[in-house]
Amino acid sequence: MLSMCHIFSTNRFLAAPFFLPHCLLIFNRTFVDARIKWVRDPFLDTVVEREKNLIQCLSLKNLLLSSPSISLPISLASLHKSRLNLPATVINFFLKYPSLFHVFRSCSGLCLPYVKLTPEFLTLHQEEQEIHNSLLLRESAAQRLVKLLMLTRACKIPISIIDDLKFDLGLPENYCLELVSYFPEYFRICTLKYEENGDIGMRKLYNVVVGLELVSWKEEFAMPAIMKGFGDDLGSKRGRAIKFPMSLAPGFDLQRKVKDWVEEWQCLPYISPYEDAFHLAPKSDQAEKWTVAVLHEILSLLVSKKTEVKNVLKLGDYLGFGLRFKKALAHHPGIFYVSNKIRTQTIVLREAFRKDFLLDKHPLMGMRHRYIYLMNKSRKRKSWL
């Protein structure tokens, strides 16, 4: 088992009932001498593991589709091995999925090995494009992107960060052309200074990068996912103690003193992730609850309700949270699960799943399951020689 960071505890508010504005909240904080151990959740590990190599297969699909002939020499495709994070040599990867890729020799004089998409793979791609082109789902994707931008103080994000999240956000591959350009009332391309040196929490270098900016604040979208079920009771919930849904891996329970801390922490006022609460003492429990609210909202925006930990930490670093996202993951295993499957770490929003079943399934997730089925479809491998 892996051990995580020390868990913190709070005393009660010195003064401030739950309805006071969060700018007036004052309280102390003390350490709890306890550790939370990482415990494997087999159901959520299955959620992550069944998508093994899916992103790589779809990235190779997009690479082949970028060619006029929808095929490429294996040698040219091999140049993208590192960028696409392929686990094997490119030709072996293609041969591993004969239901997706057809490897053949060209008829030219050199007889070089080429690869192209199978008709079944191409058909699924065309069906996925129909989903992206649906007016209703295109508007929904734009709203998710608007809400992501609204989580930043400046309402702008570097394109590179959005690129990392676009698959889990359910955006088209070329979202700037296929989505952003359709909503000039929402988005505009901008340049911004981005501090980056590759180490989370250790930003030093300023780079001028291309970013995406929100044209204007959209108050109608500033509704946190956790509040959607309140309806007419929403107004009475503002500034009050809203508890995050929690569950733990089968057979795992928290120590009593940690459980007491969590229960007390849950009773702190909920601050919307669309508010700016950076004025709070960063090591306070109230600030941590707001940090968890932001992290919870990010994961709620994703159609998959999960993403690689490095994507979230990179976004959190840009938002100004530094290492606070990492600490939130360590402190709240009942809200977030971190899986170590498929050669990476993946953060999963627990409440979005019942065992390994996604409760709110977006049409794109249905398409991805069809891709996975085709990937795993047995077919006798024919020689390409």
Secondary structure, DSSP 8 states (H G I E B T S, - for coil): -EEEEEEEEEEEEEE--TTS-GGG-EEEEEEEEEEEEE---HHHHHHHHTTTTHHHHHHHHHHHHTSTTSEEEHHHHGGGTTTTT-SS-HHHHHHH-TTTEEEEE-SSTT--EEEEE-HHHHHHHHHHHHHHH-HHHHHHHHHHHHHHHHTSSSSEEEHHHHHHHHHHHT--TTHHHHTGGG-TTTEEEEEEEEE--SSTT----EEEEEEEEESS--GGG---GGGTT-GGGHHHHTTS---------TT----HHHHHHHHHHHTS----TTS--TTS-TTSHHHHHHHHHHHHHHHHHSTTSEEEHHHHHHHHHHHT-TTHHHHHHHH-TTTEEEE--TTS-EEEEGGGEETTEESS--HHHHHHHHHHHHHH---------
